[in-house]
Amino acid sequence: MLFAEEAAQASSFSGFDPFVIIFTILIAIGLVRLFAAKRKNVFAIAFALVSLVVFLFMDFVMIKGW
């Protein structure tokens, strides 16, 4: 309980937050390019989808904590 109360009072914005958002945008751009490619790399598309879902969840939790 002590850690939860301390975390709630502290500011959760850090200098790494903009980088996470930039990485999310880059993953989304890469995924669009993979879907638009003539030869589809299924493994790369699946990996990019999983990465995008993880980063979108991280963005949601990060922005909710601001």
N, C-alpha and C positions, 0 to 999 in steps of 0.2 A: 504494500500500500504506500509506503514511503516513496518508492521510486515513481509510482504513478502520479502522486501528488506533485512531486518535484518536476516531472516531465510536463505536467499540465501548466505549471506556472512559468516555465522557461519558454523563451522564444524558439520556435522550431525552424525558422528560416536560416539556411546556411548558404555558403558560397557555392556549394555543389549543386544546388537546386536548378539553376539555369542550365547547367551542363546536362542534367537528366532530361530536361525538356528538349534541348537541342538534339540529344541522342534519339529521343522518341521521334522527333520530326525526321531525322535522317533515316531511321529504320522504316518509317512510313513511306518516304520517298523511294527507298530501295525496294520495298515491297511492290509499289506501283510499277517500278521499272521491271521487276521480275515478272509481273503479270503481263506487261506489255511486250515482253521479249518474244521473238519468233520461236526460239527453242526454249521450252519451259524446263527449268531445273526444279523438280518436285521437292527434293531435299532442301534446297535453298528457300523455296517458298514456305515450306513447313517450318523451317528454322526461323525465318523472318516473322511468320505469324505468331509463333510462340514468344519470340523476343518482344514483338510489339504488344502482345497481351500483357506480358510481365511489366514492361515499361509503362503502359497505360495505367495499370494498377498502381505502380509506384507513383506515378504522377497524381492519381486520384488521392492516394493516402497522403502524399506530400502537401498537396494544395489544401486538402481538408484540415491539415494540421496548422496551416498558417493562421 
